[in-house]
Amino acid sequence: VQLQASGGGLVQAGGSLRLSCAASGINIERNDMGWYRQAPGKQRELVALISSRGSTNYADSVKGRFTISRDVAKNTVYLLMNSLRREDTADYYCSAHRTFNGDDYWGRGTQVTVSS
């Protein structure tokens, strides 16, 4: 299983970014996918999840600003981030949770830096 995250970068507060996670070796339509983030000196935290059924969940801190979605044909998961804040600065990681056996997979992070 490989999860290739991209789309991070430097953005001003109030701006937007869209992260992409291209998956291989796992079918995103049949498994749960998520985005996590880890800021310097902090623990990794959940940002957003999209289940195999397409239902979504978000951390309270990003509700109304971030949207997780997927393109089944491309086997890719997205995270659209609007109204970015300095506190959104972190490395963002894509994850996959294989539903039939509970295995978890992680991609390399993509860095998001929000400047004031």
URKAMO-V501011 format. One record per residue. RES is the residue in one letter. SS is DSSP state (hx for helix, st for strand, lp for the rest). OMEGA is omega as a letter, one per 30 degrees, with the letter a starting at -180 (999 if undefined). Layout:
BEGIN
RES,SS,OMEGA
RES,SS,OMEGA
END
This chain:
BEGIN
V,lp,l
Q,st,l
L,st,a
Q,st,a
A,st,l
S,st,l
G,lp,l
G,lp,l
G,st,l
L,st,a
V,st,l
Q,st,l
A,lp,a
G,lp,a
G,lp,a
S,lp,l
L,st,l
R,st,l
L,st,l
S,st,l
C,st,l
A,st,a
A,st,l
S,st,a
G,lp,l
I,lp,a
N,lp,a
I,lp,a
E,lp,a
R,lp,a
N,lp,l
D,st,a
M,st,a
G,st,l
W,st,l
Y,st,l
R,st,l
Q,st,l
A,lp,a
P,lp,l
G,lp,a
K,lp,l
Q,lp,l
R,lp,a
E,st,l
L,st,l
V,st,a
A,st,l
L,st,l
I,st,a
S,lp,l
S,lp,l
R,lp,l
G,lp,l
S,lp,a
T,st,l
N,st,a
Y,st,l
A,lp,a
D,lp,a
S,lp,a
V,lp,a
K,lp,l
G,lp,l
R,lp,a
F,st,l
T,st,l
I,st,l
S,st,l
R,st,l
D,st,a
V,lp,a
A,lp,l
K,lp,a
N,lp,a
T,st,l
V,st,a
Y,st,l
L,st,l
L,st,a
M,st,l
N,lp,l
S,lp,a
L,lp,a
R,lp,l
R,hx,a
E,hx,l
D,hx,l
T,lp,a
A,st,l
D,st,a
Y,st,a
Y,st,l
C,st,l
S,st,l
A,st,l
H,st,a
R,lp,a
T,lp,a
F,lp,l
N,lp,l
G,lp,l
D,lp,l
D,st,l
Y,st,a
W,st,l
G,lp,l
R,lp,a
G,lp,l
T,st,a
Q,st,l
V,st,l
T,st,a
V,st,a
S,st,a
S,lp,999
END
